Amino acid sequence: MNFWRFFLEHRAEILGATLEHLELVLIAMAIAIVIGVPLGMAIVHRAALRNVALGLASIFQTIPSLALFGFLIPIPFIGGIGKRTAIVALTLYALLPILRNTYVGLTGIDAALLEAAEAMGMTRSQIMMRVRLPLALSVILAGVRTATVITIGVATIAAAIGAGGLGTFIFRGVALVSDSLLLAGAIPAALLAIMADVLLGRLERRLKVV
Amino acid sequence: MNSIKHMEKPATNGNGEAIAFRDVYYRVENGSGASRELVSGVELAVRSGETLVLLGRSGSGKTTLLRLINGTLLPSSGAVEVEGRATREWDLIRLRRGIGYVIQEGGLFPHFTVADNVALVPTLENWERARKTARVEEVLNIVGLDPREFGGRKPRELSGGQRQRVGVARALAADPKILLMDEPFAALDPVTRAELQKEFRELARRLGKTIVFVTHDLREALFLATNIVLLAGGKVVASGAPNKFLKIDHPEVRAFAESLVVADADRVGESA
């Protein structure tokens, strides 16, 4: 019950942190989509670029998040303490699921359809835009959904480098051994992740072409 | 616009041949650097307006020959001529838009409506909307589908036979002189299949298209063809009109003929 009192008393701060958290996630996701989807389209017909792009994205994904934030701090322009570094790190994390799903979706099209498209005189770019992309949409969105859920989680760690968000409560809660503080960060973060998952999951099913 | 220009050109090379294979070889490299010959020294002519059936077992090179005609494959040596011009010299996009293509299950795009599927080549060719709509209605009627009932449906809302009809309508939409059909009826149930074969034979005669039809079914070949070409191991092993084909003395012809007899014997056995 202690927690509820704390929550009610600090609801404005919690809401502010939640919005800050959302802002980090949305900006990072937007950048990751703008890079990841076109890059996924570009690597369909380019094997060398494909290996480099998927390889790099996988490497980013394997770096522990706290370490990645740390690596970025000393880098000029993108680094430093604050939101910008956090957004760069979150974007790098979100990139792999989006890139990989875009590639898998675009190349997983029924071979007979691609054959028919080619035989009817569609150019490679027409096949990409009118056949591959619309049919891959739900798979691409599944990647966006995975990336969003990961990013909401990882963004809590962004507080460690001064980017704000719900992580602020969690880190403070750990330092002060206060369950209320900790939960004030953890519960909204978990709710955000669940909501994003459900909403994007619905959209994904709607886009699916049977 | 371009397509209209090219359609007004003579459809043959002057000998009445719409398509000609001149000593065509097609090889693919396999991993170890060795090459495998899928088509070996094929000489073949398809006369304008005829229905040529390419008959053969799986892997005999039938589909490869079709793909050599629309330039989705180019010969390793020799030449495939379409309307008197080698495929190597064609603008391949132009060539393909002038050739109708039908595959098993129609190869329809699941995210397009029936009308959009049928209008595909006219859309690529930037036809005006009114002309496109009129043409979609016309070809859907030709294949026996009511445009008002079926135009707005998605392919998944159709039966196999209806999908195949849409596939034929789509191939006919831009009024190509040549149709390529790759086992179009193979996935259908026997009754629907027989219906479509019958309708298609009448349609082929009425429209006067040059048709190259791939099948492994001798019965279908005999029924539809004006000329049958039998392939084995990437080579033409026999060819002739349906009424003479079975008299050709060649082991592969006999093998196909026996498949017919065995199938019939089975049927008699079942009904007894």
Chai-1 contact restraints between the chains, C-beta under 6 A:
chainA,res_idxA,chainB,res_idxB,connection_type,confidence,min_distance_angstrom,max_distance_angstrom,comment,restraint_id
A,A112,B,G107,contact,1.0,0.0,6.0,A-B,restraint_1
A,A116,B,I103,contact,1.0,0.0,6.0,A-B,restraint_2
A,A116,B,G107,contact,1.0,0.0,6.0,A-B,restraint_3
A,E118,B,T72,contact,1.0,0.0,6.0,A-B,restraint_4
A,A119,B,N70,contact,1.0,0.0,6.0,A-B,restraint_5
A,A119,B,T72,contact,1.0,0.0,6.0,A-B,restraint_6
A,A119,B,R96,contact,1.0,0.0,6.0,A-B,restraint_7
A,A119,B,Y101,contact,1.0,0.0,6.0,A-B,restraint_8
A,M120,B,Y101,contact,1.0,0.0,6.0,A-B,restraint_9
A,M120,B,L120,contact,1.0,0.0,6.0,A-B,restraint_10
A,M120,B,V121,contact,1.0,0.0,6.0,A-B,restraint_11
A,G121,B,I93,contact,1.0,0.0,6.0,A-B,restraint_12
A,G121,B,R96,contact,1.0,0.0,6.0,A-B,restraint_13
A,G121,B,R97,contact,1.0,0.0,6.0,A-B,restraint_14
A,P134,B,H111,contact,1.0,0.0,6.0,A-B,restraint_15
A,V209,B,P110,contact,1.0,0.0,6.0,A-B,restraint_16
A,V209,B,H111,contact,1.0,0.0,6.0,A-B,restraint_17
A,V210,B,R156,contact,1.0,0.0,6.0,A-B,restraint_18
